[in-house]
Every structure is written in C-alpha cells, then in structure tokens.
C-alpha cells in the first residue's frame, strides 16, 4: 500500500471518532494494554508530560513542546485531531512522522491488531509511542484524546500531569456535571506525580484536590499562584515602541526576525516582557497555566533557560506546526479561523470579536452533531451575516438544520453545502474593512486550510 491507501485502510477499517463520533469510542484500556505489550511497552523508553483538559490542552502541549525543543531536548508531540494531514498528530521536533513509517507500521502489525478491532485513536496512540521509542526521543508531550481516566494515553507514567480546565463537552461519555467531567480528567493524576491545574470552579477544585491527596501527588493550582499579572495586545513588532513594555531585547535570530500577525506581551515576574505569537485571548489562561508548570519541570531536573521559554512562546507555530488557533489567513478583508468548538471555547472567541475593529462581521459557522449546538449559537453575535455550512465528516450537522437552529437564536444567513463555497460567498460579499470569521468546529477549520489555495488565502 502507498500512503493514501494506508490512510484509507485506517479510516475505513478502524472506528475513527473524528469521522463518526460516539460509535468509535471504546471504553476501557484492554486494547491499549494488548497493543502496548505486543509492541514492547514503548512508552517506557522515554520521559513524558501528560496534558488533559476541555479547552487549551492543544495550545499548551504545542507551546511546552516548543520550549523543550528550544532547550535542546528531542521532543515527541502527540496531539489530536489533525487538521490537514494525519501525520500532524505525531511529530518529533516539529517534523511529522514520515509517510513510510505509517505505511510500514500498518503492514508489519495488521495481522495482530485486526482481530482486536481497536479504535482509530487506540491504534494511532500505539503507533506514536512505538515511533517515539524507535527514534530515541528524550521526552514526549502527550495530549489526552478524550477525558483522561480511560483515555488510551493514560498508560504512561509522566514526569508531570497538567489539566488545563473543565467545561461541558463530550457529556455523553464524561458525565453531565462539571464534577463528573473533572473526575474523568483527574484520572490522569498518578501516585506521587506532580499535577498542575490551570482553571477550576467551585465544583471541580475539590475533585482535583481529593484525587491528588488520594494519590499523594503534589498539586499546584495556577489560578491561586496567578503568575501572569496582565497582558498587552499587539499586531506587529512595529506596534511596539522602545521601552514601552520591557527592557528585554530580542536575543535570538528568531526573535529579531519575527513579524507578528497578532500576539501578546505577558506581564510576569519570571520572564519580564514575555512575547507570545498565539493571538487568542484564551492564551492568557493557557500562559498562566504554563507559567505554573515550568517551575515544577525545573524542580524535576529539566534544564530550561530564560531564552528557551521566550523562544518557545515566540516560535511555537513554526516549531511545532500548530495551526487553527486564532489564525489570520488574509487581509482586506481580514479572515481569521479558530478551532474553538464548545460553549466555553466559543465564549472566548465572542469576547475577542468584540474587541476587534471592523466594518461588518461575517461568520462562517459549522458544527458537529454531538456538540451543544443551541448553546453555542445562543452566544454568537446577532449583528453579523451568517454563512451556515458543514464539514466533510459524517458527524457534521447538515447546514440547513444549523441554519434553522441559528434562526431560532436570532442569527440570520444562508446555508452552503461546504466550507469552500461558504467562505467564497463571504469573500464576495465583504468589503476590505470587513472581518470574516471561520469556525465552530475543528473540522470546519480543517476544510478551510485544505482549500486555502482555491480561496487565495495566505
């Protein structure tokens, strides 16, 4: 099989949550343990950091990987879902897993795994761990797929666990209260292994505290430490005036050459004037979490210097291939996409849209059928033109149905059968001073990035 044939085999032979949703979810770790034993327990060959959470775990995983990479470590990064190419899920120092390895892994091991009927994620996780071991990485940053307690990444014994936050998502699997969801996420807390929790509520904080006590795991609540004192938004380095924010001078070629699309200068004591290239307002929460995690990693023996942190925050997109986080794709009109897909994630996006200057707002929106569609649509701005569409996955909610629910929420617009036609229509109806936002689902962003050439997007 060639690479495309191998992907077709994987997509069609094992249940893929990205495509079909709940029917691909397998509770329990039996398959994971069986694959792990068969492959020689590869996750024991490298150190690891485990990151869970409803929102923000992808950005935190990529940023932490970039920092460690800057510090000279050979870093594996395992995340999901992918946006354009399957190989985005499995990277070493930013480089995707080679096509040849994917082909060979399936060919060499299919006789073993086919009788198991593993899920797509179970098989992909096993592939990632074996690849990282084969390539002799130093440390892997492992993003939880769904939940935590029963997620197949949870066989690792990491140096540090991070839980970014808890909000309502995947309730059919994780529970219908924040406390129940927190219990599932807290399942990644291991005996004696420190854990950093980014955000909590009155319901979730006691859950994490009790679990940490039970496991005798040192716990840090980033909100209590509040290492991030504030942040200032800027668009390009030219927006900065000498000495306006900090006396810090760019100390690497990467810092000197970076031309920001949008970003933040984070006020904190440990790294004064820390500059981050990721532009979403939710990055403030992610940054506070990371600022609490870094001292813990240092106490565990990780050699991370000031310039490593600065370079990681500044170059995370280039160093790890991160896409879809408040990503600007075009000017005149401005086109921005974001993978936020639940009420908590969309709330940040709505607040950020309120802070932006534009003539008219165009919203290209699509969602999958297992999300709180009504909840998301109810918080979107009514004073925008809507282009309801659907992604090219089986879970996608039909555009006409989304339009109908949107109308009930006071959102007016037309329906389009695919992302390309929806964005094209928005471009044609926009003035140079307008803003086009594309999102509602990771899969909407994935389709957008796949057709960016046809849409003449950068």
C-alpha positions in Angstrom: 0.0 0.0 0.0 1.1 3.6 -0.6 0.5 6.3 2.0 -3.0 7.3 0.7 -4.1 3.7 0.6 -2.8 3.1 4.1 -4.8 6.1 5.3 -7.9 4.8 3.5 -7.4 1.5 5.2 -7.1 3.1 8.6 -10.1 5.3 8.1 -12.3 2.5 6.8 -11.1 -0.4 8.9 -11.0 1.0 12.4 -13.6 3.3 14.0 -12.5 6.9 13.8 -14.1 9.3 16.3 -13.1 12.3 14.1 -15.4 10.9 11.4 -18.2 9.0 13.1 -18.3 10.2 16.7 -19.6 8.0 19.5 -19.6 4.7 17.7 -15.8 5.0 17.6 -15.5 5.5 21.3 -14.3 2.4 23.2 -14.4 2.5 27.0 -11.7 0.7 28.8 -7.9 0.1 28.2 -7.9 -3.6 27.3 -6.9 -3.0 23.6 -4.4 -0.4 24.7 -2.6 -2.7 27.1 -2.7 -5.5 24.5 -1.1 -3.3 21.8 1.4 -1.9 24.3 2.6 -5.4 25.4 2.8 -6.6 21.8 4.9 -3.6 20.8 7.3 -3.9 23.7 5.9 -1.3 26.1 7.4 1.6 24.0 6.1 4.3 26.3 8.6 3.2 29.0 11.5 4.2 26.7 11.1 8.0 27.1 10.1 10.6 29.6 6.7 12.2 29.2 4.4 15.0 30.2 0.6 14.4 30.1 -1.9 17.2 29.3 -5.6 17.0 29.7 -8.5 19.5 29.7 -11.6 20.5 27.9 -10.0 23.5 26.2 -6.4 24.8 25.8 -4.7 21.4 26.0 -3.6 21.6 22.4 -2.0 25.1 22.7 -0.4 24.2 26.0 1.0 21.0 24.5 2.5 22.7 21.5 3.9 25.6 23.5 5.5 23.3 26.0 7.0 21.2 23.2 8.5 24.3 21.6 10.0 25.4 24.9 11.6 21.9 25.5 12.8 21.8 21.9 14.4 25.2 22.3 16.1 23.8 25.4 17.8 21.1 23.3 15.6 18.2 24.1 14.5 15.8 21.3 10.7 16.2 21.8 7.9 14.0 20.7 4.5 15.6 20.4 1.3 13.6 20.2 -2.0 15.6 19.6 -5.4 15.2 18.0 -7.3 15.7 15.9 -5.3 16.5 12.8 -6.4 19.3 10.5 -5.0 18.6 7.1 -2.7 15.6 7.3 -2.8 12.6 9.6 0.9 13.0 10.3 0.3 16.2 12.2 -0.7 14.0 15.1 2.8 12.6 15.6 5.8 14.9 15.5 9.4 14.9 16.7 10.9 18.4 17.0 8.1 19.7 14.8 8.7 17.2 12.0 5.7 15.0 11.2 6.0 11.2 11.3 7.3 10.0 7.8 4.7 8.5 5.4 7.0 5.5 5.1 6.8 4.8 8.8 3.0 4.9 8.8 2.8 2.5 5.9 5.3 0.1 7.5 3.7 0.2 10.9 0.3 -0.9 9.4 1.8 -3.5 7.1 4.0 -5.0 9.9 1.4 -5.2 12.6 -2.0 -5.5 11.0 -2.2 -9.3 11.5 -2.0 -8.6 15.2 -4.3 -5.6 15.6 -7.1 -6.6 13.1 -8.5 -9.3 15.4 -8.5 -6.8 18.3 -10.7 -4.3 16.4 -9.1 -1.3 18.0 -10.4 2.2 17.6 -8.5 4.6 15.3 -7.2 6.5 18.4 -6.0 3.3 20.1 -4.1 2.3 17.1 -2.7 5.8 16.4 -1.5 6.1 20.1 0.3 2.8 19.8 1.9 4.0 16.6 3.0 7.2 18.2 4.6 5.5 21.2 6.4 3.0 19.1 7.7 5.7 16.8 8.9 7.9 19.6 10.7 4.9 21.1 12.3 3.9 17.8 13.5 7.5 17.3 15.1 7.7 20.8 13.4 10.9 21.8 14.1 12.4 25.2 10.6 13.4 26.2 7.1 13.3 24.8 4.4 15.8 25.3 1.2 13.7 25.2 -2.2 15.3 24.8 -5.2 13.3 26.1 -7.7 12.4 23.4 -10.9 12.4 25.4 -11.4 12.6 29.1 -8.5 11.1 30.9 -9.2 8.2 33.2 -10.0 5.8 30.4 -8.1 7.5 27.6 -5.6 5.2 26.0 -2.8 7.7 26.6 -3.3 7.1 30.3 -0.9 4.1 30.4 2.1 6.5 30.6 3.7 7.4 33.9 4.7 11.0 33.2 7.0 13.4 35.0 4.2 15.9 35.2 0.5 16.0 34.6 -1.3 19.2 33.5 -5.1 19.7 33.5 -5.9 23.0 31.7 -9.6 23.4 32.6 -13.0 21.8 32.8 -16.2 22.8 30.9 -19.1 21.0 29.3 -18.1 18.8 26.3 -18.4 15.1 25.4 -21.0 14.8 28.2 -22.3 11.6 26.7 -19.0 10.0 27.7 -17.7 12.0 30.7 -20.9 13.0 32.6 -23.4 15.8 32.7 -21.9 17.8 35.6 -18.6 19.6 35.9 -17.7 17.5 38.9 -18.3 14.3 36.9 -16.2 15.6 34.0 -13.5 16.7 36.4 -13.4 13.2 37.9 -12.7 11.7 34.4 -10.0 14.3 33.7 -8.5 13.8 37.2 -7.9 10.2 36.2 -4.6 11.2 34.8 -3.2 12.1 38.2 -0.7 9.4 39.1 0.7 8.4 42.5 3.5 10.7 43.5 3.5 12.6 40.2 3.0 16.4 40.5 0.0 17.9 38.8 -0.7 21.5 37.7 -4.4 22.5 37.3 -5.0 25.6 35.2 -8.6 26.7 35.9 -11.1 25.4 38.4 -14.7 26.1 39.6 -16.4 25.5 43.0 -17.4 22.1 41.6 -14.1 21.0 40.2 -11.5 22.2 42.6 -12.5 19.8 45.4 -12.4 16.9 42.9 -8.8 17.6 41.9 -7.7 18.2 45.5 -9.2 15.0 46.7 -7.7 12.9 43.9 -4.3 14.5 44.4 -4.5 13.7 48.1 -5.5 10.1 47.4 -2.6 9.7 45.0 -0.2 11.6 47.2 0.5 13.8 44.2 1.8 17.4 44.8 -0.8 19.7 43.3 -0.5 23.3 42.0 -3.5 25.4 41.2 -2.3 28.0 38.6 -5.2 30.3 39.5 -4.0 30.6 43.1 -0.5 31.3 42.0 -1.6 33.8 39.4 1.9 34.2 37.9 0.5 36.1 34.9 0.0 39.7 36.1 -1.5 41.1 32.8 -1.1 41.2 29.1 -0.9 43.7 26.3 -2.1 43.0 22.8 -0.1 43.9 19.7 -0.2 43.1 16.0 3.3 43.5 14.7 6.7 44.3 16.1 6.3 47.8 14.6 3.4 48.4 17.0 5.9 48.4 19.8 7.8 51.5 21.0 11.2 51.1 22.6 10.9 50.6 26.3 7.1 50.6 26.1 6.7 47.1 27.6 10.0 45.9 28.7 13.7 46.4 28.6 14.1 42.8 27.2 15.9 42.9 23.9 15.5 40.1 21.3 18.3 37.7 21.9 17.8 35.2 19.1 17.6 35.5 15.4 14.1 34.1 15.5 13.0 36.8 17.9 14.6 39.5 15.8 13.1 38.3 12.6 9.5 37.5 13.7 6.8 39.7 12.2 3.7 39.1 14.2 0.3 38.6 12.8 -1.1 39.2 16.3 0.2 38.4 19.7 0.6 39.2 23.4 3.2 40.6 25.7 2.7 38.8 29.0 3.5 40.7 32.2 5.0 38.3 34.7 7.9 38.3 37.2 9.8 35.2 35.9 10.1 36.3 32.2 9.5 40.0 32.0 8.0 41.1 28.7 7.4 37.5 27.6 6.2 37.7 24.0 3.7 35.2 22.6 2.8 34.7 19.0 -0.6 33.0 19.6 -3.2 35.6 19.5 -6.4 34.3 21.0 -7.5 35.9 24.3 -7.8 32.4 25.8 -4.0 32.2 25.6 -3.9 34.3 28.7 -5.3 31.3 30.7 -3.0 28.9 28.9 0.0 31.1 29.6 -0.8 31.3 33.3 -1.0 27.5 33.4 2.4 27.1 31.7 4.0 29.7 34.0 3.0 27.5 36.9 4.1 24.3 35.2 7.6 25.5 34.2 9.0 25.8 37.8 7.7 22.3 38.5 9.5 20.9 35.5 12.7 22.7 36.5 12.4 21.2 40.0 12.3 17.8 38.4 15.6 18.4 36.7 14.5 19.8 33.3 17.1 22.3 32.1 15.1 25.2 30.8 16.6 28.6 30.5 15.0 32.1 30.1 15.7 32.2 26.3 14.2 28.7 25.8 10.9 29.9 27.3 10.9 33.1 25.2 11.8 31.3 22.0 9.1 28.7 22.6 6.4 31.2 23.1 7.5 33.2 20.2 8.1 30.4 17.7 5.5 27.8 18.7 3.7 27.9 15.4 6.8 27.5 13.3 8.5 25.0 15.6 5.5 22.6 16.1 3.3 23.2 13.1 0.4 24.5 15.3 -2.5 25.8 13.2 -6.1 27.0 13.8 -5.6 29.0 17.0 -6.9 32.4 16.1 -5.0 32.1 12.9 -5.1 35.0 10.5 -5.2 33.9 6.8 -5.8 37.1 4.9 -6.1 40.9 4.9 -8.7 43.1 3.1 -11.0 41.6 4.2 -9.4 40.0 7.3 -10.0 36.3 7.5 -9.5 34.5 10.9 -10.1 30.9 11.8 -10.2 29.2 15.2 -10.9 25.6 16.3 -13.0 26.5 19.4 -16.0 24.2 19.3 -17.9 24.3 22.6 -19.6 26.9 24.7 -16.5 27.7 26.8 -14.2 28.0 23.7 -16.7 30.0 21.7 -17.2 32.4 24.6 -13.6 33.4 24.4 -13.9 33.9 20.6 -17.1 36.1 21.0 -15.3 38.3 23.6 -12.3 38.6 21.3 -14.5 39.6 18.3 -16.0 42.4 20.5 -12.5 43.8 20.9 -11.7 44.0 17.2 -12.3 46.8 14.8 -14.1 46.1 11.5 -16.8 47.5 9.3 -19.0 44.3 9.2 -18.7 40.8 10.7 -19.2 37.7 8.5 -19.5 34.4 10.4 -18.8 31.2 8.6 -20.1 28.5 11.0 -20.4 24.8 11.0 -20.7 22.3 13.9 -20.8 18.6 14.5 -24.0 16.9 15.7 -22.8 15.8 19.2 -22.0 19.3 20.5 -24.2 21.7 22.3 -25.3 23.4 19.1 -28.0 25.5 20.6 -25.8 26.6 23.4 -23.1 27.8 21.1 -25.4 29.6 18.6 -27.2 31.3 21.5 -24.0 33.2 22.4 -22.9 34.2 18.9 -23.3 37.9 17.9 -26.6 38.7 16.3 -25.3 41.7 14.4 -23.4 39.6 11.9 -24.0 38.0 8.5 -24.1 34.2 8.8 -22.9 31.5 6.3 -24.1 28.2 7.7 -22.1 25.2 6.4 -20.9 21.7 7.2 -17.6 20.0 7.3 -16.7 16.9 5.3 -17.1 14.5 8.1 -20.0 12.2 8.9 -20.6 13.9 12.2 -21.2 17.2 10.6 -24.6 18.8 11.3 -26.4 19.5 8.0 -26.2 23.1 7.0 -29.9 23.6 6.6 -30.5 22.2 10.2 -27.8 24.5 11.5 -29.4 27.5 9.7 -32.8 26.6 11.3 -31.4 26.4 14.8 -29.5 29.6 14.1 -32.7 31.4 13.1 -34.3 30.4 16.4 -31.3 32.1 18.1 -31.8 35.3 16.1 -28.9 34.6 13.6 -29.7 35.4 10.0 -27.9 34.0 7.0 -27.9 31.4 4.2 -26.8 27.8 4.1 -23.9 26.5 2.0 -23.1 22.8 1.3 -19.3 23.0 2.1 -16.7 25.3 3.6 -15.2 26.5 0.4 -18.5 27.7 -1.0 -19.4 29.4 2.2 -16.1 31.3 2.6 -16.2 32.2 -1.1 -19.6 33.7 -0.6 -18.4 35.6 2.4 -15.4 37.0 0.5 -17.6 38.1 -2.4 -20.0 40.0 0.0 -17.2 41.6 2.1 -15.6 45.0 1.9 -11.9 45.3 2.5 -12.6 46.7 6.0 -14.8 43.7 7.0 -13.9 40.6 9.1 -14.6 37.0 8.1 -14.5 34.5 11.0 -14.5 30.8 10.2 -15.0 28.2 12.9 -17.4 26.3 15.1 -15.5 23.1 14.7 -12.0 21.8 14.2 -13.3 20.1 11.1 -14.5 23.4 9.6 -11.0 24.8 10.1 -9.5 21.7 8.6 -11.6 22.0 5.5 -10.7 25.7 5.3 -7.0 25.0 5.5 -7.3 22.3 2.9 -8.8 24.7 0.3 -6.9 27.8 1.2 -5.2 28.0 -2.2 -8.5 27.9 -4.0 -9.7 30.7 -1.8 -6.5 32.7 -2.3 -5.7 32.7 1.4 -2.1 33.0 2.7 
